[in-house]
């Protein structure tokens, strides 16, 4: 018990980067988890993937324009513009939203890679951009993560009823006079802020997992949006903190460590939840026994007749 306490407490007390990383992991875990529930309910998991890939263009352009100080600003601007472009193209094009996402995120990602290959900026560590490094969170990164994450959670809390109705029944929401297009643009901006906040923690590639896995895990356990967000928040929190310590003690990249913990949580829910694999087997056996019990006496009666 003492040894376990030392593994958990001593790194935080001794190293400032662990304290910063712990706070960033908690904020990112909670923020992405809450938004993941809305993405899962709406069936728009690809939206997070699209915006996260587009952010690379903002990172490169932001660095070329403003150096390290321009990276996060450029990423946020491109993320919001890409999300708005996806919503606009989806509204005016004769195909579904996933097609718009696929076109825009591949083009913006390719443009970011092309600019990077030509300009070859030396101050950008592509591995950290793509896969994150929670143990290297700076004070500026921490402030951005805390402020953007706090604002996203506050907006979701204040507008929970609107987001719930918009997610489950957008047709009814429009019939009730809700400006669903404005809600969609607001959600896209929130999603962009969350992705940029997670840039240093899990990176552009793996943030997609944090925007899907916690919500998918919670959906295995409950169907109410409020309960789903609470469960997903716990999954995101456990994933962020456990992945952080795993990265520190096992010398594993932080982004993959966090996502692997989240994946383990989903696997447990998929197997053990009432609506999971084992729960389904138990329900099938219970139905089989119930059917046998119901048909047994009638069969005996027919034989006597």
Secondary structure as UniProt FT lines:
FT   HELIX           2..14
FT   HELIX           16..42
FT   HELIX           45..66
FT   HELIX           68..92
FT   HELIX           97..119
FT   TURN            122..123
FT   HELIX           126..131
FT   HELIX           134..136
FT   HELIX           139..158
FT   HELIX           160..168
FT   HELIX           170..175
FT   TURN            176..177
FT   HELIX           180..197
FT   TURN            198..202
FT   HELIX           203..210
FT   TURN            211..212
FT   HELIX           213..219
FT   TURN            220..221
FT   HELIX           225..250
FT   HELIX           254..272
FT   TURN            274..275
FT   HELIX           277..304
//
